[in-house]
Amino acid sequence: MKPEIGTVEAIFNNQEDHPLFTKPILQVINFEKAKRSGDEKSRYIISLSDGQYSIKGMISSTCATNFENDSIKNYSLVQINNFKIKFKGTIPFMYILEMERVGMSAVRLGNPISIQSKRLSNEPSSSNFDDNIRHGNIIQNKKNSNEPSMSPNFDENVKESPSTYQTNSSNQNNSSNPTNSPNPTSSYLNNNSSNQTNNSKNNSPNPTSSYQNNTNSLKNNKISNPKDDSSVQATPIAALNPYSARWTIKGIVTVKSEIKHFTSQRGEGKLFSFELRDTSGQIKIVCFSDSVDLFYPLIVQNKTFEISKGTIKMANSQYTSSDYEIHLDKNSSVQLSLDIPQPPLTYNFIPISEISEPNKIFDVIGIIKESYPPSKITTKFNKEMKKKDIFIIDKTSTIRVTLWNRFVEENLEIGNIIALKGVKSSEFNGINLSTISTSLIFINPDLEESFSLKGWYDLYGKEVKIKREEERKLICEVKDYELEYSLICGTIMFIKEDSLWYNSCIGDQCNKKVVLEDNGGYRCEKCNKIYDDCNVRYMISVHVGDFTGQLWLTLFDEAATRIFGISAKDLKNLGDESPTHLQNIVKGLYYKEFYYKIKRKEEIYNNESRVRYNVLNTENLECGKEIRKMLSIIERSMVKVRIMVSKGIGIKVEILK
């Protein structure tokens, strides 16, 4: 057993479907004990290699004995039986929970380099870019970026560009580090490059040279008119996979994004994407860094293109419903083709009641039940965005849909049928949907599902009020599946009495903790002001449990007020008057049951991964309602049988439906 090249890249990109991702075999090339003050647990930082690339890892305390008893040394071959991908800032690393030695080598295998500094593809992968975005490390061009999602945005008014382009690789800068560029237009192909400017920071050693190389390369390329290529045997998009060798796809560009700028550990970069559709399916095509300059001016929405020589990779299901996506590079070919008939749009509608998993892409059809006025929000990048909430209903349930930016301008009326293609699910106070840049919206579409739904709505749907009930989870499910948002029912086992409240700032929309000054004032570090008075707010730690496990929960002011029944200030005053009375109130909550809407938050502290659960909302347990729900579950789970006993035949058991 020895490491296989490609293992580290699969881990770094978090490609769970990759055959090398499960129980990978790697070589230990370095390890050191982590310095931790005030903690007796031993933890180690480790470097692991597959012979080509290396990746950092952190060893849990349960595996530390392997290093302390010299079972695992430098150059040992190990099998990682259980691990998780964690992030320190934007840098992914392995958090190893279980490992074993499977062999030993006298020397280091290969000449591995850090996967963080160089990638196999010499460009940012889609998975790595998604990680950067997930941690907020994205800087969007205010003029071009229009969506809150992680995917690029539509371009509705792209000018037509010259038809054919294939790069001259001899003139390309071999560096693929992400770079920023001015907004490309069709004039990019003009020979007069002096009119072009580069307003952004370039991550390459010589930004001026790199930009000029790209421009010179464009001058030397062959540009031709669209041709009749009916003789070319195009590969159906649905037949593509990462093992496809030579392929050429031909389809219509249904979506083209604007250019997005982002920041990663390697510096600044940019990308754009577009969707290509033929009669068999649709696929997302992504261009990074230099490829943006090469192909952005060529791609025109609603035009037909023939594309080949790209890299097919596993797609991130959070941003596309396709299994794969294509990355273009300097050797790729993009050719404008004669228009083909518009392929029929295919849907994969699912009932609203079956939308239960967050961070997935769905096609949904429903009728607009409620519509709210548009509003504006400002992101943490000081970018203003428009949003609009609607509620749609089908025969099974109802769900909230958030429309962003250009979708807000759609003419939506209550009672309209709306077909949503490629909307993303998320979980906050229940499952909801939102548009992303690649989403499509159709009002009153000419579909069979539309007529069926309209007939149902006219007869029954107008009077139906469907409340979407959130599925309750057990504590063991919350822990095992690492659910970000959950609804649980728990019994209070213990409440920490040493810190039930804190003094908070009285400033507008500021609840930060204040410090009592010598002059009797209260200083807020956030507001940088001293106030004469302060508020008292709850912040309590509660240990709750059910029959499957226990959790420590943190409750803040609103959630804790519902449990105690009085404000934090009133409880503090009672405690000042009679500490015994305060203790009786706290202990009176023991063994009471409540519903908790909780959010999971993971953080790294002193090289140790910690998980906290904050309570977003609490509700009292209604015993009658809970009993009826349990009886309903039991009844659905029961199997009715008929038992017949006959002489000479024996016993016959028949299951009744």
N, C-alpha and C positions, 0 to 999 in steps of 0.2 A: 504494500500500500504506500503510495507516494502522492504528493500534491499534483494537481493537474492545472496547467496554465488556463486562466480564465475564471478560476474560483474567486480570487479577490475582486475582480471586476464585477462578478455577479453579486457578491456580498455588498460591495460599495454602492451599486445601483439598486440594491434591495429587490433583486429579481427573484421573488419567491418561487416562480414557476421554473426557474433554471435548474437543470439536473444537478449542477455542482453546488447549489445553494443549500441543499439539505445535508446535514451532517458532513460539512466540508472537512477535508484533510489538508492541513497546512503545516509548515515548518516554523518552529519558534526560532527567531533570529536575534531576539533581545528581550529582556524583561528586567524590571526594577521594582522595588517595593515603593508603594506610594507613601508619601509623608503625610501623616494625619495626626493632628494634635488632639489629645483628649479622647482617643478611640483606640481600644485594645485590639480591634479586629484587624487582621492583616489583609491588605489588598495589593495587587500587583498591576502595573501597567506593562503591556506586552506588545511586541511587534510580531506579526505573523506574515508568512510569505508563501506564494505558490510557485516561486522560482522566477517570476517575471515582475510582479508587483507585491508590495507589502501594505498592510493596513494595521492601524493601532487597535488595541483592545483593552478592556478593563476586566480584571478577573474578580468575580464575586468572592466573598469570604469563604463560601463553601468549597471553592476550588483551590484556595490558597495553600492547603496542606500539600498539594502536589508539588509545589515549588519549595516548600520548607523542608520536605523530606527527600529532596533531590530526585523525586520520581520524574519530574520534567525539568530538563536543562536546555541550554542553548543548543540549537540544531536538532532538538527532539521533533519527531513527527507526531502530531496530535490530531485527534478527531474531535471536532466540536459538536457535541450531541445536542446542546440546547444553548441558544444565544438569541439576543435581540439587537436590533439596530437602534442605537441612541444617537443623540446629537449634542455636541458641545459647540454652541453657536450655530454655525452652518456646517460644521465638519462632522460627518458620520463616523461612528466607531462601533466596534463590537462590544456588547456587554455580555460576557460569557458566564453562563450559569452552570454548565456541566461540560467537562472535557476529559479525555483520557489519552494516554500515550499509546501509539500504535507502532512505533518504530524509532530508530535512532540513526542519525547520519553523522559522519565525522567532520563534514564540511558543510558550508552553506550551499544550498542548491541554487544554481544560476547566479544572476547578478541583479537582484530585485531592486526596484526603485519605488518610492512612495506613490501609491495610487492617487494621492491628493495632488501631486505636482504634475503628473502626466497620465493621460488616459489612453486606452488602446486606440480609440478613434481620433485622438488628437483634437477633440472638440467636446464641449459640455454635452453630456448625455441628457435625454429628456428626464430621466429619473432624478439625476442630480439637480437639474434646474428646478424640478418640482419641489425638491427638498429646500432649495434656497428660498423659493417663494413661500413655502409653508412656514418658514421662520421669519417671514417679513423682509427678507433681504432683496427687495426688488425696487428699482427706481423706474417709474414709468414716465414717458414723455407726455406731458400734459396735453399737448396738441393731438397726439395720436391715440392715447390710451383711453378707452371708453367703458371698460367692463371691470367689475369688481372681482371677476373670477380669475383663475390662474392661467386660463387659456388666452391666446391673443384675440384681438377684436376684429370685427368686420371692417371691410373697406367697400363702401357702397358706390363710390364715385371714382374709381381708378381709371386713369386715362389709358388708352390702348397704346401698347409699346410695340417695338419691332418684333418680328415673329419668331426668329430662331436664334438660339444662342448656345454655344458649347464652348467651354473655357479652354484657353490655351495654357495647359498646366506648366509649361516651361517658364511662363511669365508670372506665375503666382508666387506669392510669399508663402513659404512652407509653414510658417507659424500659424496656428489655428487658435491662438488665444482670442477670447471674445473682445471685440472692439465696438466702439460707438461710432456712428456716422451721421451726417445730416440726413434729413428725410429724403429718400430717393424718389425721383420722378422719372418720367420717360426721357427727359433731357439728359439723363445720366449717360446715355449712349452717344451723345454728341462728342465729336472729336475735340472740341474746345474745352479741355478740362480746367482751364484757368478760371472759368466762371463758377466752379464748384468750390465749396468751402467745407471744412471739417471742424465743426464747433464743439466736438466732444473729445474727451480724453481717450487716447488710444493706448491699449495695453501692451502693444508690441514695442520692441526696443526702439524702432525708428518709425514713428507714426507717419511722417511725411512720405518716406520711401514706400511704405506698405500701401498707402493710398494711391500713390502714383503708379505702382506696379499693377494695381487693380485696374486703373484707368487705361494704362497702356495695353493690358491684356484684352480689354474690351475692344480696342481699336483693331486688334489683329484677328478678331473673330469673324466668322462668316455669318452674314445675315441674309436670309432669303425670305421669299413670300411663302405663304401657306401652300402646301402641295397636297395632291391627292395621294394619300398613303393607304388606300384601301387594301393594297396587297400585303401590307405589314400585318403579321399575325400578332395581335395584342393579347397579353396575358390578362385574364379576368382578375379584377381586384380581389375578389373573394378567394382566389387560388394562391395569393401571396403568402409566404411565411419566411421566417429568418433563414431557412435553408434553401430558398429559391436561388438558383445560380444566375442564369441570364434571363432577364425578363424585360418586357416593355409594356407599360400600361397606357391606356388612352381613355380619357374621360373629360368631363366638364368641371370646371372650377366653380363650386357652389358657394364657397366662403373664402375670403382672403382677409387676413388680419392686417392691422397696422404693425409697425415695428415697435417692439418692446425692448427697453433697456433694463438690465439687471446687474446686480453686484454679487459676486461669489468670492470664495477664498482665493481664486486665481485673478481677481480683478474685475473690471467692468466688461460687460458683453451685451450682445443684442441678439434678437431672433425675430422671425415672423413665421407664420404657418398658413397653410391653405388646405382646403378639403377638395379631393378629387373623387368624382362619382361616375361609375359606369352602370351598365344594366345589372351587374352582379352584386354591387355593393359600393361602399364608400370608405376612404382611408384618409388619414391626416398626414400631411407632408410638412416637415419642419426644416428650416434653414437657420444655421447659427453663423455668427461672426462674418467672415469674408463671403460666405454663401448668400448672406442677406444682400450685400452689394451686387452680387452677380445676378440673382434671380428675382429680387423684388420688382425691378422695373418691367420684367417680362410677363409676370403672372397677371392676368386680367380676369376678373370675375365674369362668369357666364360664357367664357370662351373654352374651346376644346384644345387640350394639350396632350402631347405624347412624351412620356417621361421614362427614362431608364438610367441605369448605373447609379442607383442610390443604395443606402444601407437600410435594410428592414430590421426593425427592433421591436421588442415587446412594448406595447403601449401602456400608459398609466390609465387605469380605469376611472380615475377621478376626473379626467379631462376629455375622454372620448369613449364612445361605446364600441369602438373597433378593437380587435385583438392586437393589431400591429400598427405601427406607424413607420414612415419612411423619412430618413435624414438625407438631405442632399449635400454634396460637397463639390469641390472644384472640378472633379472628373465626371460629374453627373451631366446628363443631357436633358434639356427641356426644349421642346419644339412645338410651336403653334401649328395646329392641324386644321383641316377643313372641319367645319362644325358638323357634329353628329346630332341626330334627334335627341331631344332632352330625355334622359332616362327617367322612368317613372320613380317618384319618391316612395321609398318603402318605409313603413312604420312597424314598430314592434310595441304596440300599445299594451299596457298592463293595467289592471284595475287599481284604483287609488288605494284600496284597502291592502294591497300586496306590497306597497312601497313602505318598507320597514328598515332598510339598510341605508345608512348615510354614506356620502361620498361616492355615489354611483350615478351613472347617466341613464335616464329613462325617457321613453316616449309615452305621453299621456294625452288623453282626450277627455274633455269634460265640458260642462256648461258653467258660464260665469254666474255665480250665485251672489257674490258681493264684490264691490269695487270701491277702492278708497282713493282719495285725491293724491296726486304726485307730491313728493317731498324731495328735499335735497339734504345730503349728508356730506361731511368733510372727512376724508380718510386721514390716517396718521401721516401721510405724505403731503397733507394740505391740498389735496385734490378734491374738487367738488364733483359729486356724482348725483344723478337723478335716480329715484326709485319709485315704484308703485306696487302696492300689494293688492292682490285679488284673491278671492276664494272660489275654487271651482268644485263642481260636484259631478259624480257619476252615479251609477246604480248601486255602488258599494260603499262610498264614503265621500268625505270632503277633505280638501287640503289647501293650505295657503301657498300661493305662488308669488315670488318677488320678481318683478320686472325691473331691469336695470337699463339706464341711459336710453339708447335709441328705441328700445322696446316700449318705453314709457309713452312714446308718441303714437302708439297703435290706437286706433279708434275702437275702444272696447265698451260694450254695453251689456248690462245685466240681461241674461237670457241668450247671449251669443254662444255658439259652439266654438270652442278654442282647441286647436290641436297643437301640442307642444312637442317638438322633436329635439332631443338632446339637451334636456334640462337636468340640472344637478340636484341631488338630494342632500340635505344637511339636517342636523339634529340640534335644535335649541327650543326648549319647551315643546317638544314633539317634532315629528318629521315634517319638513316643509321642502319646497322646491324653489329653485331660482334659475334665472337664465344665465348662460355664459356666452362667450363671444361666438361660439359655433352653434348656438341654439337657433331654431327656426320656429316661427309662430304663424299659424294659418287660422283665419277667422272664417267660420261657416264653410269649412272645406267640403268639397263634393266627394264624400266618402260614405261607404255603407254604414260605418260606425256612427256617422253623424246623423243619418236618418233614424237609426234605431234609438239613439240617445235623445234626439229631439222628440220623438213620439212618446218615450217614457216620461220626459220632463213635462210635456204638455198635459199628460194625464195624471201623473202622480208627483213628479219632482218638485213642482212649485211649492207644494205644501210640506214637503219632507224637510225635516230639520235633523241633520245627521251630525252627531258629535263624535269626533274622532277620539277614541279612548286610547291613551298611551299604554303600551304593554309594560307591565310591571316585571322587574327583574329580581332574581334572588341575589344575595350578597356574593355567593360563590360565582355566579355568572359575571357580576361586575368585576371581580378580581381576575377570573380566568380569561375572560375575553377583553379585558382592559377597555371597557366601554367608556367613551368620553362623557356622554350624558346618560343618565339612568334614573328611573323611578323605582324606589324600593320602599318596602314597608318594614320598619325596624322597631325593636323594643329598646328603650333607653336602659342601659346597664349601669352607666356611671357618668357623672358630670364633674369636670374639674372645677373646684370651687375657688381656687386661688386666683383665677383671672376670669371673671365673668363679664367685665366691661372695661372700657377705656375712655379717656377724655379725648374728644375729637374737636376739630376745628369748626367754628361757626360760620366760616366763609361760605360764599355761594358755591354749591356743588363741590365742596371739599369736606371729606370725612377723615382726613389724615389725623394721626395722633399728635397731640400738642404736649409741650413740655412746660411745667410750672416754673416760672422765673422767680428770682429772689424778691422782686417787687410785687409779687402776687399776680402778675399777668400770665397769659398762656401764649407761648410762642409756637407758631406753625412754620416748619421748615419749608413746606411747599409754597405757601403764600408769602413767606418771608415777612410776616406781620406778627405783632403782639396784640392779643385781644384781652378784654377785661373779663370775659366769661368763656365758657366752653360747653359743648354738648356732651352727653353721656350716651355711649352706644354699646350694644352687646358685641362681644366676640368670645364665644364659648366653644370648648372642645367637649364633644359628647361621644361616648362609646355606645354604639347600637349593635344589635344582633338580630338574626333570625335563625331558623333551624339549620342553616347551611354555613354560617360563619359570622364574623364580627368585623366592624369597621370603626375607625375613628373619623368623625365628621367635624368640620368647623362651621359653626353657624354665626352669621352676622346679624345685624340689627333687626331687619324685618322678619327674617325667618325665626330668630330666637324670640321675638316679641309674641309670635303666634303660639309658641310653646309655653312661655311663662304667663302670658295673658296680661302682663303689665309692661310698661316701658322700662328701659334700663335705668333711667333716672329715678323712677319710683322704687325700683328694687334696691338701688343703692341707698336711698333714704331709709328704707325699711331695715337694711343691713346696718346702717349707722345707728339706728335707734335700738335694734335688738339683733345681734348676730345669731342668736338661737332661732329667731323667727326666720331669718334668711336661710339657715341650714334646713329648717323644716320645709320651706318652700322648694328648695332644690331636691331634697330627698323624696318629696311628695311626687316628683316627676318620674322616679325610678319605676321601671316595669310598665310604663305606659307606652302605647304604640302610636306611631305617627307615620304618615307618608312623607318621604323626602325626595325632592328632585335634586340630584347631585351632579357635580361636574368633577371629572378626574383631571388632576394637574400633576405632571411629572417634572421634576427638576433635579439637577446634579448639585450636590452639596458635599464639599470635602471628598471629591472623587467617588461619592456614593449616590446611587440613584434613589430618590425619594418620591413617593407618591402621596399626594394629598387629595382629600375629597372635600370640596366646599359645597355647602347646601345653598341652592338657589331659591328654594321655596319649600314650605312645609304645609301640611294639611292634617286636620284631625281625622282619626280613623272612625268611620261610621260602621258600627258593629253590624247593624241590620243589612246594610249594603254589602259588607264583606262576606257575611254568611250566605246571602243569596248568590254572590259570585262564586263562592266555593262549591255550593250545591250544584250550580250550573256546570262547573268544570267536572265535578264528580259524575254528573249525569251523562255528560258527553263522553266520558271515559268508560262508562259501564258497557259491558257486552251482555245483551240479553240472549238467553239460550232456552231451548225447549228440550227437555230430557224425556225420552220415551223408553219404557222397559217392556220387553216382550219375551214370553217364554220361548226358548229354543233359539232366539235371535240374539238376545243380550240387550245391551244399553245403546241407544242411538241418541247422539247429541246433535242438535240443529241450531246453528247461530241465526238469530233473528235480527233483521235490520231495523 
